[in-house]
Amino acid sequence: MFNLCKNTCTCFVDSWFGTDISICCLKHDIKYETQYKSKEVADEELFNCIRKRTNIALASVMWLGVRVGGYIAGWNKYKKESR
């Protein structure tokens, strides 16, 4: 069975109407794991990457998802592990 939360773009699609966006998500995940600059910068760079490949509407949806869900699923987890 297909599990959307186990793909590159966690709990979201890896491509949008044939355009691969998984590289944006992979880079974003790496930035979370390495505590790259700040969560805000990582999320803004994800937004810009998605916008360049698709459109501002999808980028906005992704940005909102990582701003809310990122604290729960990613940033705090990695922050605790790095202590």
C-alpha positions in Angstrom: 0.0 0.0 0.0 1.2 3.5 -0.9 2.2 5.5 2.2 2.3 9.3 1.4 4.1 10.0 4.7 7.1 7.8 3.8 8.1 9.5 0.6 10.7 12.3 0.1 8.1 15.1 0.6 6.8 13.8 3.9 3.0 13.6 3.8 2.9 15.4 0.5 3.4 14.4 -3.2 6.9 14.1 -4.7 5.7 15.6 -8.0 3.1 18.1 -9.2 1.6 17.5 -12.6 4.7 15.8 -13.8 7.2 18.2 -12.2 9.5 16.5 -9.7 9.7 18.6 -6.5 11.3 15.9 -4.3 14.8 17.5 -4.6 13.3 20.6 -2.8 12.0 18.4 -0.1 15.3 16.4 0.2 17.3 19.6 0.6 14.8 20.9 3.2 15.0 17.7 5.2 18.8 17.9 5.2 18.6 21.5 6.4 16.4 20.3 9.3 18.8 17.5 10.1 21.9 19.7 10.1 20.1 22.6 11.8 21.1 24.8 8.8 20.9 28.4 9.9 17.3 28.5 11.1 14.0 26.8 10.6 12.7 30.0 9.0 15.5 30.1 6.4 15.1 26.4 5.6 11.4 26.9 5.1 11.8 30.0 3.0 14.3 28.2 0.8 11.8 25.3 0.4 9.2 27.8 -0.6 11.5 29.4 -3.2 12.5 26.0 -4.6 8.9 24.8 -5.0 7.8 28.1 -6.5 10.5 28.0 -9.1 9.5 24.5 -10.2 5.7 24.9 -9.9 3.7 27.9 -8.8 3.2 30.2 -5.9 0.0 28.5 -4.8 1.7 25.1 -4.2 4.7 26.8 -2.7 2.4 28.6 -0.2 0.7 25.3 0.7 4.0 23.6 1.3 5.4 26.5 3.3 2.3 26.6 5.5 2.6 22.8 6.1 6.3 23.0 7.1 5.8 26.1 9.3 3.1 24.3 11.3 4.1 20.6 10.9 7.9 21.2 10.9 7.9 22.1 14.5 6.1 19.0 15.4 7.8 16.5 13.1 11.2 17.8 12.4 12.9 20.8 13.8 12.4 20.0 17.5 13.3 16.3 17.0 16.7 17.3 15.4 17.2 20.0 17.9 16.9 17.6 20.8 19.2 15.0 19.2 21.9 17.6 18.7 22.2 18.4 22.4 
